[in-house]
Amino acid sequence: MTAATGTGDLLRTLAPQVLGAVVRRYGHFSAAEDAVQEALLAAAVQWPAEGTPASPRGWLIAVAARKLT
């Protein structure tokens, strides 16, 4: 398994959890969904090059929150 494959699997697992957390925190499902998609794209580019953060779920939620605001 390559790093990109591992990252993709992790992102697929975390995506619904992150979306749920962002929707609960900020509401507005469609805006939250767009923000989470942007965070997932950022992770797909950044993580294979720089490594997966210690808390990938927290990283995704933080990035989605920034994209949302």
LUMSESE-838152 format. One record per residue: x, y, z of N, C-alpha, C in turn; residue number from 1. Coordinates in nm, 2 decimals. Layout:
<sites>
<site <X,Y,Z>,<X,Y,Z>,<X,Y,Z>,NUM>
...
</sites>
This chain:
<sites>
<site <0.08,-0.12,0.00>,<0.00,0.00,0.00>,<0.09,0.12,0.00>,1>
<site <0.06,0.22,-0.09>,<0.14,0.34,-0.09>,<0.08,0.44,0.01>,2>
<site <0.16,0.55,0.03>,<0.12,0.65,0.12>,<-0.01,0.72,0.07>,3>
<site <-0.02,0.74,-0.06>,<-0.14,0.80,-0.12>,<-0.26,0.71,-0.10>,4>
<site <-0.25,0.58,-0.11>,<-0.36,0.49,-0.09>,<-0.40,0.49,0.06>,5>
<site <-0.30,0.49,0.15>,<-0.33,0.50,0.29>,<-0.40,0.63,0.33>,6>
<site <-0.36,0.74,0.27>,<-0.42,0.87,0.29>,<-0.56,0.86,0.24>,7>
<site <-0.59,0.81,0.12>,<-0.72,0.80,0.07>,<-0.82,0.72,0.15>,8>
<site <-0.77,0.61,0.20>,<-0.85,0.53,0.29>,<-0.88,0.60,0.42>,9>
<site <-0.78,0.67,0.48>,<-0.81,0.75,0.60>,<-0.91,0.86,0.57>,10>
<site <-0.89,0.93,0.46>,<-0.98,1.04,0.43>,<-1.13,0.99,0.41>,11>
<site <-1.14,0.87,0.35>,<-1.28,0.82,0.33>,<-1.34,0.78,0.46>,12>
<site <-1.26,0.73,0.55>,<-1.31,0.69,0.69>,<-1.35,0.82,0.77>,13>
<site <-1.26,0.92,0.76>,<-1.29,1.04,0.84>,<-1.39,1.14,0.79>,14>
<site <-1.41,1.13,0.66>,<-1.50,1.23,0.59>,<-1.64,1.25,0.66>,15>
<site <-1.71,1.13,0.68>,<-1.84,1.15,0.75>,<-1.83,1.20,0.89>,16>
<site <-1.73,1.16,0.96>,<-1.71,1.21,1.10>,<-1.68,1.36,1.11>,17>
<site <-1.60,1.40,1.01>,<-1.57,1.55,1.01>,<-1.69,1.63,0.96>,18>
<site <-1.76,1.58,0.87>,<-1.88,1.65,0.82>,<-1.98,1.66,0.94>,19>
<site <-2.00,1.55,1.01>,<-2.09,1.56,1.12>,<-2.05,1.66,1.23>,20>
<site <-1.92,1.66,1.26>,<-1.87,1.75,1.36>,<-1.89,1.90,1.31>,21>
<site <-1.86,1.93,1.19>,<-1.87,2.06,1.14>,<-2.02,2.11,1.13>,22>
<site <-2.10,2.02,1.08>,<-2.25,2.05,1.08>,<-2.30,2.08,1.22>,23>
<site <-2.26,1.99,1.31>,<-2.31,2.01,1.45>,<-2.26,2.15,1.51>,24>
<site <-2.14,2.18,1.48>,<-2.08,2.30,1.53>,<-2.13,2.43,1.46>,25>
<site <-2.15,2.42,1.33>,<-2.18,2.55,1.25>,<-2.31,2.55,1.18>,26>
<site <-2.38,2.43,1.17>,<-2.50,2.42,1.10>,<-2.48,2.44,0.95>,27>
<site <-2.58,2.47,0.88>,<-2.57,2.50,0.73>,<-2.50,2.38,0.66>,28>
<site <-2.57,2.27,0.64>,<-2.52,2.15,0.59>,<-2.44,2.17,0.46>,29>
<site <-2.50,2.24,0.36>,<-2.44,2.26,0.23>,<-2.31,2.33,0.24>,30>
<site <-2.30,2.44,0.32>,<-2.18,2.51,0.34>,<-2.07,2.43,0.41>,31>
<site <-2.12,2.35,0.51>,<-2.03,2.26,0.58>,<-1.97,2.16,0.49>,32>
<site <-2.06,2.10,0.40>,<-2.02,2.00,0.31>,<-1.91,2.05,0.21>,33>
<site <-1.93,2.17,0.16>,<-1.83,2.24,0.07>,<-1.70,2.26,0.15>,34>
<site <-1.70,2.31,0.27>,<-1.58,2.33,0.35>,<-1.51,2.20,0.38>,35>
<site <-1.58,2.10,0.41>,<-1.52,1.97,0.44>,<-1.45,1.91,0.31>,36>
<site <-1.52,1.93,0.19>,<-1.46,1.88,0.07>,<-1.33,1.96,0.04>,37>
<site <-1.32,2.09,0.07>,<-1.20,2.16,0.05>,<-1.09,2.11,0.15>,38>
<site <-1.13,2.08,0.27>,<-1.03,2.03,0.37>,<-0.98,1.90,0.32>,39>
<site <-1.07,1.81,0.27>,<-1.02,1.68,0.22>,<-0.93,1.69,0.10>,40>
<site <-0.95,1.79,0.01>,<-0.86,1.81,-0.10>,<-0.73,1.86,-0.05>,41>
<site <-0.73,1.95,0.05>,<-0.60,2.00,0.10>,<-0.52,1.89,0.17>,42>
<site <-0.59,1.80,0.24>,<-0.52,1.69,0.30>,<-0.47,1.59,0.20>,43>
<site <-0.54,1.57,0.09>,<-0.50,1.48,-0.01>,<-0.37,1.52,-0.08>,44>
<site <-0.35,1.65,-0.08>,<-0.23,1.71,-0.14>,<-0.12,1.72,-0.04>,45>
<site <-0.15,1.77,0.08>,<-0.05,1.80,0.18>,<0.00,1.67,0.25>,46>
<site <-0.08,1.59,0.29>,<-0.04,1.47,0.38>,<0.06,1.38,0.31>,47>
<site <0.04,1.34,0.19>,<0.14,1.25,0.13>,<0.28,1.32,0.12>,48>
<site <0.28,1.45,0.10>,<0.41,1.52,0.09>,<0.47,1.55,0.23>,49>
<site <0.39,1.58,0.33>,<0.44,1.63,0.46>,<0.41,1.54,0.57>,50>
<site <0.34,1.43,0.55>,<0.30,1.34,0.65>,<0.17,1.37,0.72>,51>
<site <0.11,1.26,0.77>,<-0.02,1.27,0.83>,<0.00,1.34,0.97>,52>
<site <-0.09,1.44,1.00>,<-0.08,1.50,1.13>,<-0.11,1.40,1.25>,53>
<site <-0.07,1.44,1.37>,<-0.09,1.36,1.48>,<-0.24,1.33,1.51>,54>
<site <-0.33,1.43,1.48>,<-0.47,1.42,1.49>,<-0.54,1.46,1.36>,55>
<site <-0.54,1.36,1.27>,<-0.60,1.39,1.13>,<-0.74,1.44,1.14>,56>
<site <-0.83,1.38,1.22>,<-0.96,1.43,1.24>,<-0.97,1.58,1.28>,57>
<site <-0.89,1.61,1.38>,<-0.88,1.75,1.43>,<-0.83,1.84,1.33>,58>
<site <-0.73,1.80,1.25>,<-0.68,1.88,1.14>,<-0.78,1.91,1.04>,59>
<site <-0.86,1.81,1.00>,<-0.96,1.83,0.90>,<-1.07,1.92,0.95>,60>
<site <-1.11,1.90,1.08>,<-1.21,1.99,1.13>,<-1.17,2.14,1.14>,61>
<site <-1.04,2.16,1.18>,<-0.99,2.29,1.19>,<-0.98,2.36,1.05>,62>
<site <-0.93,2.28,0.95>,<-0.92,2.34,0.81>,<-1.06,2.37,0.76>,63>
<site <-1.16,2.28,0.78>,<-1.29,2.30,0.73>,<-1.35,2.42,0.80>,64>
<site <-1.33,2.44,0.93>,<-1.38,2.55,1.00>,<-1.32,2.68,0.94>,65>
<site <-1.19,2.68,0.91>,<-1.13,2.80,0.85>,<-1.19,2.83,0.71>,66>
<site <-1.22,2.72,0.63>,<-1.28,2.74,0.50>,<-1.42,2.79,0.51>,67>
<site <-1.49,2.75,0.62>,<-1.63,2.79,0.63>,<-1.64,2.94,0.67>,68>
<site <-1.54,2.99,0.74>,<-1.55,3.13,0.78>,<-1.49,3.23,0.69>,69>
</sites>
